Amino acid sequence: MREHCKHCLASLEAPTRRQVMTGTAALLAASAFPLGRAKAETDAIVTPQNVIPPSEALERLMKGNARYAANQPAERDFSYGRAARAASQYPIVAVLSCADSRVAPELMFDQSPGDVFVVRLAGNFLNVDGFASLEYAVKVLGAPLVMVLGHTNCGAIDAAIKVVKERIELPGHLPELIKSIEPAVIAAHARHPSDMLAAATEENVRLNVNRLVDDAPIMTEAIIAKKLAVAGGIYDLATGKVNLI
């Protein structure tokens, strides 16, 4: 019994220096991967993702749209970076989009939270609030790309066409909205298109792209410095594709 106890006590004796060094090395090796991974993830979030050329931002969007249209979205963990996004945001694009419930820029471009800064209202046209919001995205958040995004079968555009062609009267604040879209309808009508709705939708995008390009000083200065590009596109509700115009 005593001999047995001696062996027990021997197993509890202080470890040798070699044992200590070996154990410490093993512990560091075991912990290196998760610590390194955590640091890499933190660095990836903290480093601004939008310090990229406008062309790269546009390419990223169009590749994302191709995945969306093919129903092959990238797998992602939406909780990843949530804490970091609470403190800051670095969108790669600011989108002026229609408020249509079938139009969701983050989904159609297959992007994650924090990637797309969206300004939405029926008819995707610019007013003072829209200008200010997009200027904020460019000047303060550093977005390298602004996109004016129209879509097929837009009800706001269709209503504007009826007002211009048939002189119908709309209730409430709707006439103010239609008034902002009328210039695009008139420009499209001058082309005598076979599809008035499609033509007016494209003209509406072009007119608002031009207004952004001429927006001084914030947009014009960023464009001259080659830190910003303004693009226009039409989202096809039926196919899910965004066609640049």
Stockholm file with secondary structure:
# STOCKHOLM 1.0

chainA/1-245         MREHCKHCLASLEAPTRRQVMTGTAALLAASAFPLGRAKAETDAIVTPQNVIPPSEALERLMKGNARYAANQPAERDFSYGRAARAASQYPIVAVLSCADSRVAPELMFDQSPGDVFVVRLAGNFLNVDGFASLEYAVKVLGAPLVMVLGHTNCGAIDAAIKVVKERIELPGHLPELIKSIEPAVIAAHARHPSDMLAAATEENVRLNVNRLVDDAPIMTEAIIAKKLAVAGGIYDLATGKVNLI
#=GR chainA/1-245 SS CHHHHHHHHHHTSCCCHHHHHHHHHHHHHHHHHHHHHHHHHHHHHHSCTTCSCHHHHHHHHHHHHHHHHTTCCCCCCTTTTHHHHTTCCCCSEEEEECCCTTCCHHHHTTCCTTSEEEEECTTCCCCHHHHHHHHHHHHTTCCSEEEEEEETTCHHHHHHHHHHHHCCCCCTTHHHHHHHHHHHHHHHHTTCCSCHHHHHHHHHHHHHHHHHHTCTTHHHHHHHTTSCEEEEEEECTTTCCEEEC
#=GC SS_cons         CHHHHHHHHHHTSCCCHHHHHHHHHHHHHHHHHHHHHHHHHHHHHHSCTTCSCHHHHHHHHHHHHHHHHTTCCCCCCTTTTHHHHTTCCCCSEEEEECCCTTCCHHHHTTCCTTSEEEEECTTCCCCHHHHHHHHHHHHTTCCSEEEEEEETTCHHHHHHHHHHHHCCCCCTTHHHHHHHHHHHHHHHHTTCCSCHHHHHHHHHHHHHHHHHHTCTTHHHHHHHTTSCEEEEEEECTTTCCEEEC
//
